[in-house]
Amino acid sequence: MEYRHLGKAGVQVSAVSLGSYVTFGGQIGDDVAADLMKTAYDQGINFFDNAETYVQGRSETVMGSILKDMGWSHETFLVSSKVFWGGKLPNQKGLCRKHILVACENAMRRLRVDFLDFYYCHRPDPNTPIEETVRAMSDLIYQGKVLYWGTSEWSAQEITQAHGIARECSLVPPTMEQPQYNLFCRQRVEQDYARLYGQYGLGITTFSPLCHGLLTGKHQNGPQQGTRATVKVQDAWIAGFIENRTKEKADQISKLAGLAKELELSMAVLSIAWCLKNSYVSSVILGASKTAQLLENIQAVEAQSKLTAEVLKRINEIVT
């Protein structure tokens, strides 16, 4: 396994990590989730990603039970939660101080840990002053309940504002951002955040390297049954997204599949390896419902060597 620094921070994360979105507590049984986490850990993955909104907290509960049963020392793994969607009542949603602090306690309880390694603001909150959010996150770090805090799907301007407030008020700035990044979604990581990597040492842990499954090539005839696009716990929009985008991207998907075959890689491994070739990416979060699928996708770490400058040029010509 390859390990990378989280931006300018000293902590090191595995180049690929395991996320629980849709799968844990929803699409798969708890026994399968345990097999996935053990396989990931045995393969050198040290970062497990979660959020309060994943299956209404059930995902964190499942992961916490597995962590307890495995008996791994917290020194050997990193676990995250994300705060924004905690419920329907007032103060159960957004990034006000009340919700941030309560959600952190809830996440620690469900995950059965004494602190969260990473804690993300899952979306920007236009109804809460950024200063209030930065102060709440800083307090959690001072209290030892969170080691690093970050953002997810924030704009470059919002991240810059958070850093400015932290500097002015002697608070802790965000260390990392968790954006979507894949061959079909590049703007934010490659352009919007470009100056932030050098200016703030921003680390990024990216999600959806396969663009919700489009970049596996499985959905060329529409959403494939049994995948996260069709499970009942999934947001209904993904099935429509896949159906529409598969038609729109059919030619590009076909050409990428041909290139992957030429390189003797699966399309999924090619797509994940491409994400890893971006030196600003700290970790690519993988989703999996089967152990074989996870083991295959982990091969992307070694597959980076096949993505030469010439191959990367060909990929870029296909997708742009």
C-alpha positions as CSV (number, residue, x, y, z in Angstrom):
1,M,0.0,0.0,0.0
2,E,1.1,3.5,-0.7
3,Y,0.6,6.2,2.0
4,R,0.3,9.9,1.4
5,H,0.3,13.0,3.7
6,L,-3.0,14.7,4.2
7,G,-1.9,17.9,2.4
8,K,0.7,19.6,4.6
9,A,-0.4,17.7,7.7
10,G,1.9,15.1,9.2
11,V,-0.8,12.3,9.3
12,Q,-0.5,9.7,6.5
13,V,-3.5,8.1,4.8
14,S,-3.6,5.1,2.6
15,A,-3.8,6.1,-1.1
16,V,-7.1,4.3,-1.3
17,S,-9.6,4.1,1.5
18,L,-12.9,2.4,2.3
19,G,-16.2,4.3,2.4
20,S,-19.5,3.1,3.7
21,Y,-22.0,5.2,1.7
22,V,-25.1,3.1,0.8
23,T,-23.4,-0.2,1.6
24,F,-22.9,-0.4,5.4
25,G,-26.3,-0.8,7.1
26,G,-28.1,-0.8,3.8
27,Q,-27.1,-2.6,0.7
28,I,-25.0,-5.3,2.4
29,G,-25.2,-7.4,5.5
30,D,-23.1,-6.7,8.5
31,D,-21.1,-9.9,8.0
32,V,-20.1,-8.7,4.5
33,A,-19.2,-5.3,5.9
34,A,-17.0,-6.9,8.4
35,D,-15.3,-9.0,5.7
36,L,-14.7,-5.8,3.7
37,M,-13.2,-3.9,6.6
38,K,-10.9,-6.8,7.5
39,T,-9.8,-7.2,3.9
40,A,-9.1,-3.5,3.6
41,Y,-7.2,-3.4,6.8
42,D,-5.1,-6.5,5.8
43,Q,-4.3,-4.8,2.5
44,G,-2.9,-1.8,4.2
45,I,-5.9,0.5,4.1
46,N,-5.9,2.7,7.2
47,F,-8.8,5.2,6.5
48,F,-12.5,4.3,6.9
49,D,-14.9,7.0,5.9
50,N,-18.4,7.6,7.2
51,A,-21.1,10.2,7.9
52,E,-24.0,10.8,10.2
53,T,-26.4,10.8,7.3
54,Y,-25.4,7.4,5.9
55,V,-28.5,5.3,6.4
56,Q,-29.6,7.6,9.2
57,G,-26.6,6.7,11.4
58,R,-26.9,3.0,10.9
59,S,-23.7,2.9,8.8
60,E,-21.7,4.3,11.7
61,T,-23.3,1.9,14.1
62,V,-22.3,-1.1,11.9
63,M,-18.7,0.2,11.4
64,G,-18.4,0.9,15.2
65,S,-19.4,-2.7,16.0
66,I,-16.9,-4.0,13.5
67,L,-14.1,-1.9,14.9
68,K,-14.9,-3.2,18.4
69,D,-15.0,-6.8,17.3
70,M,-11.8,-6.6,15.3
71,G,-10.0,-5.2,18.4
72,W,-7.6,-3.0,16.3
73,S,-5.7,-0.3,18.1
74,H,-6.9,3.2,17.1
75,E,-3.2,3.9,16.5
76,T,-3.5,1.7,13.4
77,F,-6.6,3.2,11.7
78,L,-8.2,6.5,10.9
79,V,-12.0,7.0,11.0
80,S,-14.1,9.9,9.9
81,S,-17.6,11.3,10.2
82,K,-19.3,14.1,8.4
83,V,-21.9,16.6,9.9
84,F,-24.8,18.3,8.2
85,W,-27.8,16.0,7.8
86,G,-28.7,14.6,11.2
87,G,-32.4,14.7,11.2
88,K,-35.5,16.7,10.4
89,L,-36.0,18.7,13.6
90,P,-34.5,22.2,14.1
91,N,-30.8,22.1,15.0
92,Q,-30.5,18.5,13.6
93,K,-29.4,19.9,10.2
94,G,-26.6,22.3,9.1
95,L,-23.5,23.6,10.7
96,C,-24.6,25.6,13.8
97,R,-22.6,25.0,16.9
98,K,-25.4,23.0,18.6
99,H,-25.6,20.5,15.8
100,I,-21.8,20.2,15.2
101,L,-21.1,19.4,18.9
102,V,-24.0,17.0,19.4
103,A,-23.4,15.2,16.1
104,C,-19.7,14.7,17.1
105,E,-20.8,13.0,20.3
106,N,-23.3,10.9,18.5
107,A,-20.7,9.8,15.9
108,M,-18.1,8.9,18.6
109,R,-20.8,6.8,20.3
110,R,-21.9,5.0,17.2
111,L,-18.3,4.4,16.0
112,R,-17.2,3.4,19.5
113,V,-14.1,5.6,19.5
114,D,-12.9,8.2,22.0
115,F,-12.1,10.7,19.2
116,L,-12.7,11.2,15.4
117,D,-9.6,11.4,13.3
118,F,-11.3,13.4,10.6
119,Y,-14.5,15.4,10.9
120,Y,-16.0,17.0,7.8
121,C,-18.6,19.7,7.3
122,H,-20.6,17.7,4.8
123,R,-21.8,20.8,2.8
124,P,-21.6,24.5,3.3
125,D,-24.4,26.0,5.4
126,P,-25.7,29.4,4.1
127,N,-27.8,29.7,7.3
128,T,-24.9,29.7,9.7
129,P,-22.0,32.2,9.8
130,I,-18.8,30.4,8.8
131,E,-17.2,31.9,11.9
132,E,-19.6,30.0,14.1
133,T,-18.7,26.8,12.3
134,V,-14.9,27.4,12.5
135,R,-15.2,28.1,16.2
136,A,-17.2,24.9,16.9
137,M,-14.7,22.8,14.9
138,S,-11.7,24.4,16.7
139,D,-13.3,23.8,20.1
140,L,-13.7,20.1,19.2
141,I,-10.0,19.9,18.4
142,Y,-9.0,21.7,21.6
143,Q,-11.2,19.2,23.5
144,G,-9.4,16.3,21.9
145,K,-12.6,14.9,20.3
146,V,-11.4,15.6,16.7
147,L,-7.9,15.5,15.3
148,Y,-8.4,17.2,11.9
149,W,-11.4,19.0,10.6
150,G,-12.3,19.7,7.0
151,T,-15.0,20.4,4.5
152,S,-16.9,18.5,1.8
153,E,-18.1,20.1,-1.5
154,W,-17.3,23.6,-0.3
155,S,-16.3,26.2,-2.8
156,A,-12.8,27.6,-2.9
157,Q,-14.1,30.9,-1.7
158,E,-15.8,29.3,1.3
159,I,-12.6,27.4,2.2
160,T,-10.6,30.6,1.8
161,Q,-13.1,32.4,4.1
162,A,-12.7,29.7,6.8
163,H,-8.9,30.1,6.7
164,G,-9.2,33.8,6.9
165,I,-11.4,33.6,10.0
166,A,-9.2,31.0,11.6
167,R,-6.1,33.2,11.1
168,E,-7.8,36.4,12.3
169,C,-9.3,34.7,15.4
170,S,-6.5,32.3,16.2
171,L,-8.6,29.3,15.5
172,V,-7.8,26.0,13.8
173,P,-8.4,26.1,10.0
174,P,-9.7,23.2,7.9
175,T,-7.0,20.7,6.9
176,M,-8.8,18.8,4.1
177,E,-11.7,18.8,1.7
178,Q,-13.7,15.9,0.4
179,P,-14.9,16.6,-3.2
180,Q,-16.2,14.3,-5.9
181,Y,-13.4,13.6,-8.4
182,N,-13.4,11.3,-11.4
183,L,-12.8,11.4,-15.2
184,F,-16.2,13.1,-15.7
185,C,-16.0,15.5,-12.8
186,R,-12.7,17.5,-12.7
187,Q,-13.4,21.2,-12.4
188,R,-13.4,21.7,-8.7
189,V,-10.3,19.6,-7.9
190,E,-8.2,20.6,-10.9
191,Q,-9.1,24.3,-11.3
192,D,-11.2,25.7,-8.5
193,Y,-8.9,24.5,-5.7
194,A,-5.6,24.9,-7.6
195,R,-4.3,27.8,-5.6
196,L,-5.4,26.2,-2.3
197,Y,-2.9,23.4,-2.4
198,G,0.0,25.7,-2.2
199,Q,-1.5,28.5,-0.3
200,Y,-3.0,26.4,2.6
201,G,-1.5,23.0,2.0
202,L,-5.0,21.6,1.5
203,G,-5.4,17.8,1.5
204,I,-8.2,16.1,-0.4
205,T,-9.8,12.8,0.1
206,T,-11.9,12.3,-3.0
207,F,-15.2,10.3,-3.5
208,S,-17.0,8.7,-6.4
209,P,-13.9,7.8,-8.5
210,L,-16.2,5.7,-10.7
211,C,-18.8,8.4,-11.1
212,H,-21.6,6.5,-9.3
213,G,-20.7,3.4,-11.4
214,L,-20.6,4.9,-14.8
215,L,-16.9,4.3,-15.1
216,T,-17.2,0.6,-14.5
217,G,-18.9,0.1,-17.8
218,K,-21.6,-2.0,-16.1
219,H,-24.5,0.3,-16.9
220,Q,-24.3,0.6,-20.7
221,N,-27.8,-0.9,-20.9
222,G,-29.2,1.1,-18.0
223,P,-28.8,0.7,-14.2
224,Q,-27.6,-2.8,-13.4
225,Q,-29.7,-4.7,-10.9
226,G,-28.0,-5.4,-7.5
227,T,-25.7,-2.3,-7.7
228,R,-26.0,0.8,-5.6
229,A,-27.9,2.4,-8.4
230,T,-30.9,0.2,-7.8
231,V,-30.9,-0.7,-4.1
232,K,-33.9,0.6,-2.1
233,V,-31.9,2.5,0.4
234,Q,-30.3,4.6,-2.3
235,D,-31.4,8.0,-3.3
236,A,-33.6,7.6,-6.3
237,W,-31.7,10.2,-8.3
238,I,-28.8,7.9,-9.0
239,A,-30.7,5.5,-11.2
240,G,-31.9,8.4,-13.3
241,F,-28.4,9.9,-13.4
242,I,-26.9,6.7,-14.6
243,E,-29.5,6.2,-17.3
244,N,-29.2,9.7,-18.7
245,R,-25.4,10.0,-18.4
246,T,-24.7,6.5,-19.9
247,K,-26.4,7.6,-23.1
248,E,-24.6,11.0,-23.0
249,K,-21.1,9.4,-22.3
250,A,-21.5,6.2,-24.3
251,D,-18.8,7.0,-26.8
252,Q,-16.3,8.1,-24.1
253,I,-17.1,5.0,-22.0
254,S,-16.5,2.7,-25.0
255,K,-13.2,4.3,-25.8
256,L,-12.1,4.1,-22.1
257,A,-13.1,0.5,-22.0
258,G,-10.9,-0.2,-25.1
259,L,-7.9,1.6,-23.6
260,A,-8.4,-0.3,-20.3
261,K,-8.4,-3.6,-22.2
262,E,-5.2,-2.6,-24.1
263,L,-3.5,-2.0,-20.7
264,E,-4.9,-5.3,-19.3
265,L,-6.8,-3.4,-16.6
266,S,-10.5,-3.3,-15.7
267,M,-12.2,0.0,-16.5
268,A,-12.7,0.6,-12.8
269,V,-9.0,0.1,-12.0
270,L,-8.0,2.4,-14.8
271,S,-10.4,5.1,-13.6
272,I,-9.2,4.9,-9.9
273,A,-5.6,4.8,-11.0
274,W,-6.2,8.0,-13.0
275,C,-7.5,9.7,-9.9
276,L,-4.4,8.6,-8.0
277,K,-2.0,10.1,-10.5
278,N,-3.1,13.5,-9.3
279,S,-0.4,14.3,-6.7
280,Y,-2.7,16.6,-4.7
281,V,-5.1,13.7,-4.0
282,S,-4.4,12.3,-0.5
283,S,-6.7,9.3,-0.7
284,V,-9.3,8.0,-3.1
285,I,-12.3,6.7,-1.2
286,L,-13.6,3.3,-2.6
287,G,-17.0,1.8,-2.2
288,A,-17.6,-1.9,-2.4
289,S,-20.3,-4.5,-1.8
290,K,-18.1,-7.5,-2.4
291,T,-14.6,-8.5,-1.2
292,A,-13.6,-9.4,-4.7
293,Q,-14.6,-6.0,-6.0
294,L,-12.6,-4.3,-3.2
295,L,-9.5,-6.4,-4.0
296,E,-9.8,-5.6,-7.7
297,N,-10.1,-1.9,-7.1
298,I,-7.1,-1.8,-4.7
299,Q,-5.0,-2.9,-7.7
300,A,-5.3,0.7,-8.9
301,V,-2.4,1.6,-6.5
302,E,0.0,-0.5,-8.5
303,A,-1.7,0.2,-11.8
304,Q,-0.5,3.8,-11.6
305,S,2.7,2.7,-13.2
306,K,0.9,1.8,-16.4
307,L,-0.5,5.4,-16.7
308,T,2.5,6.9,-18.5
309,A,2.4,10.4,-19.8
310,E,1.3,9.1,-23.2
311,V,-1.5,7.1,-21.7
312,L,-2.7,10.1,-19.6
313,K,-2.7,12.2,-22.8
314,R,-4.8,9.6,-24.6
315,I,-7.2,9.5,-21.6
316,N,-7.5,13.3,-21.6
317,E,-8.2,13.3,-25.3
318,I,-11.1,10.9,-24.8
319,V,-12.8,12.7,-21.9
320,T,-12.4,16.3,-23.1
